[in-house]
Amino acid sequence: MKWITREKVKVDRVACPWLIKKFVDKDAEFVFVPRENVMAEAERLDAIPYDVKDVELGHHGKECSFEAILKKYKLTGDPALVLLGRIVNGADTDNTLYNQPEGPGLEAVAEGFRHLGFKDDHEQNAAEWIVYDALYAYCGEMVKRGKPHGDFMS
C-alpha cells in the first residue's frame, strides 16, 4: 500500500512511517509531497494520507498522528508502543497532554537530523529510524521495570 504525507519530515512524519512499516504494513511505500498536494496525490495514487489536516490518521485534539495510527490499527495493547506514542506526542506537540519528559529530547534529535543534509525525506527516514528502534527498546524496558510512563517521570 502507498502512504502519503507532507514533505520535509520531522517528528511525526518519521515516527509514523517507522510504525507503519514495523507494525501495520511491511510492504508500505511512502510518498512525500508539498502540503497543498497531499490530498490530490493521495487520490491519484490511491494512497493513505497521514499527518495532514482533517484526515483519520492525523492530529485529533492534542493527540498526534502516531497515536491515531496506534488506535486505528489496534496497537494500543502494546504498552511500549503506547509509551513511544506519548514521547512522539511530547516532541511533536506543545507537550501539554502528557508532559512527557523525553519529548523535548526527541524533538532536539529530530531537528538535528533535519540539518544533516540528507538528499530527501526517504533518506532522512532511513537514517532516523534507528532512533525509533532505540526508543521502542527503551519503552519496552521501562514497561518491564513497571514504569509504563517512562523512567523520567517523577
Residue pairs with C-beta under 8 A, 6 or more apart in sequence:
1 25
1 27
1 28
1 29
1 47
1 48
2 28
2 29
2 30
2 31
2 45
2 46
2 47
2 48
3 16
3 17
3 20
3 25
3 28
3 29
3 30
3 31
3 47
3 48
3 49
3 50
4 30
4 31
4 32
4 33
4 38
4 41
4 42
4 45
4 47
4 48
4 49
4 50
5 13
5 16
5 30
5 31
5 32
5 33
5 38
5 49
5 50
5 51
5 52
6 13
6 32
6 33
6 34
6 35
6 38
6 51
6 52
7 32
7 33
7 34
7 35
7 121
8 32
8 114
8 121
9 32
9 121
9 124
9 125
10 92
10 110
10 111
10 114
11 88
11 91
11 92
11 106
11 107
11 110
12 51
12 64
12 65
12 66
12 88
12 92
13 32
13 51
13 65
13 121
14 110
14 113
14 124
14 125
14 128
14 129
14 132
15 66
15 84
15 88
15 92
15 132
16 50
16 51
16 57
16 65
16 66
16 69
17 28
17 30
17 125
17 129
18 125
18 129
18 132
18 133
19 66
19 69
19 70
19 75
19 81
19 132
20 28
20 30
20 50
20 69
21 28
23 73
23 75
23 81
24 69
24 73
24 75
30 121
30 122
30 125
31 41
31 45
31 47
32 120
32 121
32 122
33 41
35 52
38 49
38 52
39 49
39 52
41 47
42 48
42 49
48 57
49 55
49 57
49 58
50 57
50 58
50 65
50 68
50 69
51 57
51 58
51 59
51 64
51 65
52 58
53 59
56 68
56 72
57 65
57 68
57 69
57 72
58 65
58 68
59 65
59 68
59 93
60 68
62 89
62 93
62 94
62 96
62 97
63 89
63 97
64 85
64 88
64 89
64 92
64 93
65 92
66 84
66 85
66 88
66 89
66 92
67 85
67 88
67 89
69 75
70 76
70 81
70 82
70 85
75 81
76 82
79 139
79 143
79 148
80 136
80 139
80 140
80 142
80 143
81 136
81 139
82 148
83 139
83 142
83 143
83 148
83 149
83 150
84 132
84 135
84 136
84 139
86 98
86 100
86 103
86 149
86 150
87 100
87 102
87 103
87 106
87 135
87 139
87 150
88 103
88 106
89 95
89 97
89 98
89 100
89 103
90 97
90 98
90 99
90 100
90 101
90 102
90 103
90 104
90 106
90 107
91 102
91 103
91 104
91 105
91 106
91 107
91 110
92 107
95 103
95 104
98 149
100 150
101 150
101 152
101 153
102 135
102 150
102 152
106 131
106 135
109 131
110 128
110 131
113 124
113 127
113 128
113 131
114 124
116 124
116 127
118 124
118 127
138 151
139 150
142 148
142 149
142 150
142 151
145 151
147 153
